[in-house]
């Protein structure tokens, strides 16, 4: 697993999903981010760098 998402911290702003070049992330129906296609993750770190709530981390 390349991504660690702390759902308690996530407010569902969607910044990480919008910046993901491979569209790995999406905001679900309860307004929390989830990995919908994690196998496509290239571990670029854009989600981690721009998350205002420190709710997502890329494990390298």
Helices and strands as residue ranges (DSSP letters): E 3-5, H 15-19, E 25-27, E 33-35, G 38-40, H 46-50, E 56-58
